[in-house]
Amino acid sequence: MTAPLLKRLRDLLGPDALLTAPSDLLVYECDGFTIEKNTPDVVVFPTSTEQVVAVVKACNDFGVPFLPRGAGTSLAGGCLPVGGGVMIALTRMKRILEVNYRERYAVVEPGVVNLWLTNHLKPHGWHYAPDPSSQGACTIGGNVATNSGGPHTLKYGVTVNHVLGVELVLPDGRVVRTGGPAEDNPGYDLTGVIVGSEGTFGIATKTWVRITRNPEAYRTLLGVFETVADATNTISELIGAGIVPAALEMLDSLILQAVEAAFHFGFPLDAGAVLIMEVDGLEAGLGDEAERIIAIAKKNKAREVRRANTDAERLLLWKCRKQAFGAVGRLAPSYCTQDGVVPRTKLPHILNEIQRIGTKYQLRICNVFHAGDGNIHPILLFDERDADQTKRVLAASHEILEECVRVGGSVTGEHGIGVEKIDFMSKLFTPEDLGVMLRLRNAFNPNNRCSPAKMLPTAGACIEASKAGRRAAL
């Protein structure tokens, strides 16, 4: 990294807002997708929109690529600093700027942790509905970048359904605002375009989010099944019966072992799978809906259906689900989490395929996923220090995602494309579709200096250009 650029960044932000030591930069070499790594040349920590603008303008003046980063919990390499450059860490921009209960919105900075907002709203009877499993660590800025989902997506929708507007620092340093507190602004839905763009359109420095009243009551059930097929058949019949649970999550036997060892909830370790089934809303009629769910589960061979009888039991059950990925560390030194989507009726098929693929590549694969949406999360267990295991994990992941596409699904439901899944874009979209996406990205990011080599297969051609830009700055 050129000394003049480093000096300018120090002058702009102060010496305590830069990391340049190799040992410090190692922390930022990857996100939750640990198979691909590269260190940035410098990490900076702005605390305001104005400082983000100043950093972006400095990078442009020196022809150096840059990218934003939140908590680094993303799982597709969206935070990978391809070509190095300047990483703009937004974790110090962590203020909840405004909450308007009358108009049902909040304004937050990108470094606000998802759960912080819900905890802030809870005493007043409100919450922020999108709840990724990593909500205790992931930031709302990162959620906006990847259009995150979560267990309650089935009823409440994904991040884009709760974002009213964004303040965006464009790659040339200009600041624009799309949307805002008002519902359904006229004109093109630029906010919807920006959510899920994975940092390739600019850096969101403020977000207007919709807040939701807490339900009056919950019924949370745990269905225990001998086989995964029985559990997935229950899912299809529940949705087919017109029941829309707030959440419908499945855990298989292998993940249950890790979760039970970590949290001692009392999961049956001899079960083939369990379903967490939750309905919420007005107290009147909720009990009847829960009974319908129990009847459908038992019809599909559930050996038992347990009820969370207290708030403490319900919260512990959700803690087990949301921290399941962390508990996987008990099973293997490394793991790779996939994020495919299939039609719900194809869940039994894709889970059989995952089992077959695991056997083929001699890998253990456990499953925990948003069953109600058909959003699967097979977790491939391995040791990344073994090159052969890593190679087999990548091949198995590719095969799983190809099968998702073949049966009418997609290769991502919430984790994004990042760098991991670029090769699949041409399998999902025609050349004409990809051409339109490229032109849209170029409208926001014509020099591809912001988050280069992400999402689009054509971006791979820009990696060398990014490196050349860095060399020119040295």
C-alpha positions as CSV (number, residue, x, y, z in Angstrom):
1,M,0.0,0.0,0.0
2,T,1.4,3.4,-1.0
3,A,2.7,5.6,1.8
4,P,0.9,8.7,0.6
5,L,-2.5,6.9,0.6
6,L,-1.9,5.6,4.1
7,K,-0.9,9.1,5.3
8,R,-4.1,10.5,3.8
9,L,-6.2,7.8,5.5
10,R,-4.5,8.5,8.9
11,D,-5.1,12.2,8.5
12,L,-8.8,11.6,7.6
13,L,-9.6,9.1,10.3
14,G,-6.9,9.2,13.0
15,P,-4.1,6.7,13.7
16,D,-6.4,4.5,15.8
17,A,-8.8,3.9,12.9
18,L,-6.3,2.0,10.7
19,L,-4.9,-1.5,10.7
20,T,-1.8,-2.3,8.6
21,A,0.1,-4.9,10.6
22,P,0.1,-8.3,8.9
23,S,-1.0,-10.0,12.1
24,D,-4.0,-7.7,12.4
25,L,-4.9,-8.0,8.7
26,L,-5.1,-11.8,9.0
27,V,-8.4,-11.4,11.0
28,Y,-9.9,-9.9,7.8
29,E,-8.7,-12.4,5.3
30,C,-12.1,-14.1,4.9
31,D,-15.6,-14.2,6.1
32,G,-17.6,-17.3,7.2
33,F,-16.5,-18.9,3.9
34,T,-13.1,-19.8,5.1
35,I,-11.9,-21.8,2.0
36,E,-10.9,-18.7,0.1
37,K,-8.6,-16.2,1.8
38,N,-6.8,-12.9,0.9
39,T,-5.7,-10.1,3.2
40,P,-6.6,-6.5,2.5
41,D,-3.7,-3.9,2.4
42,V,-5.3,-1.8,5.1
43,V,-8.5,-1.9,7.2
44,V,-10.1,1.4,8.1
45,F,-12.9,2.1,10.7
46,P,-14.9,5.2,9.8
47,T,-17.5,6.5,12.3
48,S,-19.7,8.6,10.0
49,T,-21.0,8.9,6.4
50,E,-18.6,11.8,5.9
51,Q,-15.6,9.7,6.8
52,V,-16.8,6.9,4.5
53,V,-17.1,9.5,1.7
54,A,-13.6,10.7,2.4
55,V,-12.1,7.2,2.3
56,V,-13.9,6.4,-1.0
57,K,-12.6,9.6,-2.6
58,A,-9.1,8.8,-1.4
59,C,-9.3,5.3,-2.9
60,N,-10.5,6.7,-6.2
61,D,-7.7,9.3,-6.3
62,F,-5.1,6.6,-5.9
63,G,-6.9,4.0,-8.1
64,V,-7.2,1.5,-5.3
65,P,-10.1,-1.0,-4.9
66,F,-12.2,-0.9,-1.8
67,L,-15.0,-2.9,-0.2
68,P,-17.3,-2.6,2.9
69,R,-17.4,-5.2,5.7
70,G,-19.7,-5.7,8.6
71,A,-19.3,-8.5,11.1
72,G,-17.9,-11.0,8.6
73,T,-20.5,-13.6,9.3
74,S,-21.4,-13.9,5.6
75,L,-20.9,-17.4,4.1
76,A,-20.1,-16.9,0.4
77,G,-17.0,-14.8,0.4
78,G,-18.8,-11.5,0.1
79,C,-16.2,-9.9,2.4
80,L,-13.2,-11.4,0.6
81,P,-10.9,-8.6,-0.4
82,V,-10.2,-9.9,-3.9
83,G,-7.1,-8.0,-5.2
84,G,-6.4,-6.5,-1.7
85,G,-7.0,-2.8,-1.4
86,V,-8.8,-0.9,1.3
87,M,-11.4,-2.7,3.5
88,I,-13.9,-0.3,5.0
89,A,-15.1,-1.9,8.3
90,L,-18.4,-0.4,9.4
91,T,-18.5,-1.8,12.9
92,R,-17.9,1.6,14.6
93,M,-21.0,3.0,12.9
94,K,-23.3,1.4,15.4
95,R,-25.9,4.0,16.5
96,I,-29.7,3.6,16.4
97,L,-30.4,7.1,15.2
98,E,-34.2,7.2,15.4
99,V,-37.2,5.1,16.4
100,N,-40.6,6.2,15.4
101,Y,-43.3,3.9,16.9
102,R,-46.2,5.9,15.5
103,E,-44.9,5.6,11.9
104,R,-43.4,2.1,12.5
105,Y,-39.8,2.6,11.5
106,A,-36.3,3.0,12.8
107,V,-33.1,4.5,11.3
108,V,-29.9,2.7,12.0
109,E,-26.2,2.8,11.0
110,P,-24.8,-0.3,9.2
111,G,-22.8,-1.5,12.2
112,V,-25.8,-2.0,14.4
113,V,-26.0,-5.7,15.3
114,N,-29.3,-7.2,14.3
115,L,-30.3,-8.3,17.8
116,W,-29.4,-5.0,19.3
117,L,-32.3,-3.4,17.5
118,T,-34.8,-6.0,18.6
119,N,-33.6,-5.7,22.2
120,H,-33.8,-1.9,22.0
121,L,-37.5,-2.2,20.8
122,K,-38.6,-5.0,23.1
123,P,-39.5,-3.0,26.2
124,H,-42.0,-1.0,24.0
125,G,-43.6,-4.2,22.5
126,W,-41.9,-4.1,19.1
127,H,-39.2,-6.0,17.2
128,Y,-37.3,-6.1,14.0
129,A,-38.6,-9.1,12.1
130,P,-35.7,-10.4,10.0
131,D,-33.7,-12.7,12.4
132,P,-30.8,-14.5,10.7
133,S,-29.4,-17.3,12.8
134,S,-26.3,-15.2,13.4
135,Q,-28.4,-12.3,14.6
136,G,-26.4,-12.0,17.8
137,A,-23.4,-11.0,15.7
138,C,-24.4,-10.0,12.2
139,T,-25.0,-6.4,11.4
140,I,-27.9,-4.8,9.6
141,G,-25.6,-3.4,7.0
142,G,-24.5,-6.9,6.2
143,N,-28.1,-8.1,6.2
144,V,-28.9,-5.4,3.6
145,A,-26.0,-6.4,1.5
146,T,-27.1,-10.1,1.2
147,N,-30.9,-9.7,1.7
148,S,-30.6,-12.0,4.7
149,G,-33.4,-14.3,5.8
150,G,-33.9,-16.3,9.0
151,P,-36.2,-18.7,10.7
152,H,-39.2,-16.3,10.7
153,T,-38.8,-15.5,7.0
154,L,-41.7,-17.9,6.2
155,K,-44.3,-15.5,7.6
156,Y,-42.6,-12.2,7.8
157,G,-40.4,-12.1,4.7
158,V,-36.7,-11.4,4.2
159,T,-34.7,-8.2,4.7
160,V,-35.9,-6.4,1.6
161,N,-39.5,-6.7,2.9
162,H,-38.5,-4.6,5.9
163,V,-36.1,-2.0,4.4
164,L,-37.9,1.3,3.6
165,G,-34.8,3.3,2.4
166,V,-31.1,3.6,2.4
167,E,-28.4,6.3,2.4
168,L,-25.8,5.1,0.0
169,V,-22.2,6.3,-0.6
170,L,-21.7,5.7,-4.3
171,P,-18.4,4.3,-5.6
172,D,-17.4,7.8,-6.8
173,G,-18.1,9.3,-3.3
174,R,-21.5,10.9,-3.9
175,V,-24.2,10.4,-1.3
176,V,-27.7,9.5,-2.4
177,R,-30.8,8.4,-0.6
178,T,-33.4,6.1,-1.9
179,G,-36.8,5.6,-0.2
180,G,-37.4,6.7,3.4
181,P,-40.1,6.5,6.1
182,A,-43.0,6.8,3.7
183,E,-44.5,3.5,2.4
184,D,-44.5,2.7,-1.3
185,N,-42.6,5.7,-2.7
186,P,-43.3,6.4,-6.4
187,G,-40.9,5.7,-9.2
188,Y,-38.4,2.8,-9.6
189,D,-37.8,0.7,-6.5
190,L,-34.1,1.5,-6.2
191,T,-34.1,0.5,-2.6
192,G,-35.1,-3.0,-3.7
193,V,-32.3,-3.0,-6.2
194,I,-29.7,-2.0,-3.6
195,V,-30.8,-4.6,-1.0
196,G,-29.0,-7.8,-2.0
197,S,-26.4,-6.2,-4.3
198,E,-23.6,-7.4,-2.0
199,G,-21.8,-4.1,-1.8
200,T,-21.3,-3.8,-5.5
201,F,-23.4,-0.7,-5.9
202,G,-21.9,1.3,-3.0
203,I,-21.8,1.5,0.8
204,A,-25.0,1.8,2.8
205,T,-24.4,4.2,5.7
206,K,-28.0,4.5,7.0
207,T,-31.0,2.3,6.7
208,W,-34.7,3.0,7.3
209,V,-36.2,-0.3,8.5
210,R,-39.8,-1.3,9.2
211,I,-40.4,-2.3,12.8
212,T,-43.1,-4.8,13.8
213,R,-45.4,-5.2,16.8
214,N,-44.7,-8.2,19.0
215,P,-47.4,-10.9,18.6
216,E,-49.8,-11.3,21.5
217,A,-49.1,-15.0,21.9
218,Y,-47.0,-17.9,20.6
219,R,-47.3,-21.6,20.3
220,T,-43.9,-23.3,19.8
221,L,-43.9,-27.0,19.1
222,L,-41.1,-29.6,18.6
223,G,-42.0,-32.5,16.4
224,V,-39.9,-35.6,16.7
225,F,-39.6,-37.9,13.7
226,E,-37.9,-41.3,12.9
227,T,-36.9,-40.2,9.4
228,V,-36.1,-37.0,7.5
229,A,-38.7,-38.0,4.9
230,D,-41.5,-38.0,7.5
231,A,-40.4,-34.5,8.7
232,T,-40.3,-33.1,5.1
233,N,-43.7,-34.7,4.3
234,T,-45.1,-32.9,7.3
235,I,-43.8,-29.6,6.0
236,S,-45.5,-30.0,2.6
237,E,-48.8,-31.0,4.2
238,L,-48.8,-28.0,6.7
239,I,-48.3,-25.5,3.9
240,G,-50.8,-27.4,1.7
241,A,-53.4,-27.1,4.4
242,G,-53.2,-23.3,4.3
243,I,-51.3,-23.0,7.6
244,V,-48.5,-20.4,7.5
245,P,-46.4,-20.9,10.6
246,A,-44.2,-18.0,11.8
247,A,-41.3,-20.5,11.6
248,L,-40.7,-24.0,10.4
249,E,-37.2,-25.3,11.0
250,M,-35.6,-28.8,10.6
251,L,-32.6,-30.3,12.3
252,D,-31.3,-33.8,11.4
253,S,-29.8,-36.3,13.7
254,L,-26.1,-35.3,13.2
255,I,-26.7,-31.6,14.1
256,L,-28.9,-32.7,17.0
257,Q,-25.8,-34.4,18.5
258,A,-23.8,-31.1,18.4
259,V,-26.7,-29.0,19.7
260,E,-27.5,-31.3,22.6
261,A,-23.9,-31.5,23.7
262,A,-23.7,-27.7,23.7
263,F,-27.1,-26.7,25.3
264,H,-28.5,-29.9,27.0
265,F,-32.1,-29.1,25.8
266,G,-33.1,-32.7,25.9
267,F,-33.3,-33.4,22.2
268,P,-33.9,-37.1,21.4
269,L,-30.6,-38.3,20.0
270,D,-32.2,-41.3,18.4
271,A,-34.5,-39.3,16.2
272,G,-34.0,-39.0,12.5
273,A,-35.0,-35.3,12.5
274,V,-36.9,-32.7,14.5
275,L,-39.1,-29.9,13.4
276,I,-39.4,-26.6,15.3
277,M,-42.9,-25.4,14.4
278,E,-44.1,-22.0,15.7
279,V,-47.3,-20.0,15.1
280,D,-47.9,-16.6,16.5
281,G,-50.6,-13.9,16.6
282,L,-53.8,-13.2,18.6
283,E,-54.4,-15.5,21.5
284,A,-57.9,-16.3,20.2
285,G,-57.7,-19.3,17.8
286,L,-54.0,-19.9,18.3
287,G,-54.5,-23.0,20.3
288,D,-56.8,-24.5,17.6
289,E,-54.1,-23.8,15.0
290,A,-51.5,-25.5,17.1
291,E,-53.7,-28.6,17.4
292,R,-54.1,-28.7,13.6
293,I,-50.3,-28.7,13.3
294,I,-50.0,-31.5,15.9
295,A,-52.6,-33.6,14.1
296,I,-50.8,-33.2,10.7
297,A,-47.4,-34.0,12.3
298,K,-48.8,-37.2,13.9
299,K,-50.5,-38.2,10.6
300,N,-47.0,-38.1,9.1
301,K,-45.6,-40.4,11.7
302,A,-44.3,-38.0,14.3
303,R,-43.6,-40.2,17.3
304,E,-44.2,-37.2,19.6
305,V,-44.9,-33.5,19.6
306,R,-43.6,-31.5,22.5
307,R,-44.8,-28.0,23.5
308,A,-42.7,-25.2,24.9
309,N,-44.8,-24.4,27.9
310,T,-43.0,-21.3,29.1
311,D,-41.2,-18.4,27.6
312,A,-37.9,-19.7,29.0
313,E,-38.4,-23.1,27.2
314,R,-39.3,-21.3,23.9
315,L,-36.2,-19.0,24.1
316,L,-33.9,-22.0,24.9
317,L,-35.3,-23.9,21.9
318,W,-34.6,-21.0,19.6
319,K,-31.2,-20.5,21.2
320,C,-30.4,-24.1,20.2
321,R,-31.6,-23.5,16.6
322,K,-29.8,-20.2,16.1
323,Q,-26.5,-21.3,17.6
324,A,-26.5,-24.6,15.8
325,F,-23.8,-23.5,13.4
326,G,-21.5,-22.6,16.3
327,A,-22.2,-26.0,17.9
328,V,-21.0,-27.7,14.7
329,G,-17.4,-26.9,15.9
330,R,-17.9,-29.9,18.2
331,L,-18.1,-32.2,15.2
332,A,-15.2,-31.1,13.0
333,P,-12.4,-28.5,12.9
334,S,-13.8,-26.9,9.8
335,Y,-17.2,-26.8,8.0
336,C,-18.6,-25.3,4.8
337,T,-22.3,-24.2,4.9
338,Q,-24.3,-24.3,1.7
339,D,-27.4,-22.2,0.9
340,G,-29.5,-23.8,-1.7
341,V,-33.2,-23.5,-2.3
342,V,-35.6,-26.1,-3.7
343,P,-39.4,-26.3,-4.1
344,R,-40.8,-27.6,-0.8
345,T,-42.1,-30.8,-2.5
346,K,-38.5,-31.5,-3.5
347,L,-37.1,-31.5,0.1
348,P,-37.2,-35.3,0.5
349,H,-35.4,-35.7,-2.9
350,I,-32.6,-33.1,-2.2
351,L,-31.9,-34.5,1.3
352,N,-31.6,-38.0,-0.2
353,E,-29.2,-36.5,-2.8
354,I,-27.2,-34.8,0.0
355,Q,-26.8,-38.1,1.7
356,R,-25.7,-39.8,-1.5
357,I,-23.2,-37.0,-2.3
358,G,-21.8,-37.2,1.2
359,T,-21.2,-41.0,0.8
360,K,-19.7,-40.4,-2.7
361,Y,-17.1,-37.9,-1.4
362,Q,-16.6,-39.6,2.0
363,L,-17.9,-36.6,3.9
364,R,-20.2,-36.2,6.9
365,I,-22.9,-33.7,6.1
366,C,-25.4,-32.4,8.7
367,N,-28.6,-30.4,7.9
368,V,-30.3,-27.5,9.6
369,F,-32.5,-25.3,7.5
370,H,-35.5,-23.1,6.9
371,A,-37.7,-25.9,5.9
372,G,-40.9,-23.8,5.3
373,D,-39.2,-21.9,2.4
374,G,-37.2,-24.9,1.0
375,N,-34.0,-23.0,1.9
376,I,-31.5,-25.8,2.8
377,H,-28.3,-25.4,4.7
378,P,-26.2,-28.6,4.4
379,I,-23.1,-28.3,6.5
380,L,-20.1,-30.2,5.1
381,L,-17.7,-31.2,7.8
382,F,-13.9,-31.4,7.1
383,D,-10.5,-30.3,8.1
384,E,-9.2,-27.4,5.9
385,R,-5.6,-28.3,6.7
386,D,-6.1,-31.4,4.5
387,A,-6.0,-30.3,0.9
388,D,-7.7,-33.4,-0.3
389,Q,-10.6,-32.9,2.1
390,T,-11.0,-29.3,1.0
391,K,-11.1,-30.4,-2.7
392,R,-13.8,-33.0,-1.9
393,V,-15.9,-30.5,0.0
394,L,-15.8,-28.1,-2.9
395,A,-16.8,-30.8,-5.4
396,A,-19.6,-32.0,-3.1
397,S,-20.9,-28.5,-2.6
398,H,-20.9,-27.9,-6.3
399,E,-22.9,-31.1,-6.9
400,I,-25.5,-30.3,-4.2
401,L,-26.1,-26.8,-5.7
402,E,-26.3,-28.2,-9.3
403,E,-29.0,-30.5,-8.1
404,C,-30.9,-27.6,-6.5
405,V,-30.9,-25.8,-9.9
406,R,-31.9,-29.0,-11.7
407,V,-35.0,-29.5,-9.7
408,G,-36.1,-25.9,-10.2
409,G,-34.4,-24.1,-7.3
410,S,-31.5,-21.7,-6.8
411,V,-28.0,-21.7,-5.4
412,T,-28.7,-19.1,-2.7
413,G,-31.6,-18.1,-0.5
414,E,-29.9,-15.6,1.8
415,H,-26.1,-16.0,1.8
416,G,-25.5,-14.3,-1.5
417,I,-23.3,-15.2,-4.5
418,G,-20.1,-13.5,-3.2
419,V,-17.1,-15.2,-4.8
420,E,-18.1,-18.8,-4.0
421,K,-21.0,-19.1,-6.4
422,I,-20.1,-16.9,-9.4
423,D,-19.8,-19.9,-11.7
424,F,-23.4,-20.7,-11.1
425,M,-24.7,-17.4,-12.3
426,S,-24.5,-18.6,-16.0
427,K,-26.5,-21.7,-15.0
428,L,-29.3,-19.6,-13.5
429,F,-29.4,-16.8,-16.0
430,T,-29.1,-16.3,-19.8
431,P,-26.3,-14.2,-21.3
432,E,-28.9,-11.5,-21.9
433,D,-30.0,-11.5,-18.3
434,L,-26.4,-11.3,-17.1
435,G,-25.7,-8.5,-19.6
436,V,-28.6,-6.5,-18.1
437,M,-27.2,-7.1,-14.6
438,L,-23.8,-5.9,-15.7
439,R,-25.2,-2.7,-17.2
440,L,-27.1,-2.1,-13.9
441,R,-23.9,-2.6,-11.9
442,N,-22.0,-0.3,-14.2
443,A,-24.6,2.4,-13.7
444,F,-23.7,2.5,-10.0
445,N,-20.1,1.3,-10.1
446,P,-18.7,2.0,-13.6
447,N,-15.0,1.4,-12.7
448,N,-15.8,-1.8,-10.7
449,R,-13.6,-0.4,-7.9
450,C,-16.2,-1.1,-5.2
451,S,-16.3,-4.7,-4.2
452,P,-14.6,-6.0,-7.4
453,A,-15.0,-9.6,-8.6
454,K,-18.2,-10.3,-6.8
455,M,-21.6,-11.7,-7.9
456,L,-21.3,-11.6,-11.7
457,P,-19.1,-14.0,-13.7
458,T,-17.9,-11.2,-15.9
459,A,-16.4,-9.6,-12.7
460,G,-13.6,-12.2,-12.8
461,A,-12.1,-10.4,-15.7
462,C,-11.8,-7.4,-13.5
463,I,-9.5,-9.0,-11.0
464,E,-6.4,-8.4,-12.9
465,A,-7.5,-4.8,-13.6
466,S,-7.9,-4.3,-9.9
467,K,-4.4,-5.7,-9.3
468,A,-3.1,-3.4,-11.9
469,G,-4.8,-0.4,-10.2
470,R,-3.1,-1.4,-6.9
471,R,0.3,-1.7,-8.6
472,A,-0.2,1.8,-10.1
473,A,-0.7,3.2,-6.6
474,L,2.5,1.6,-5.2
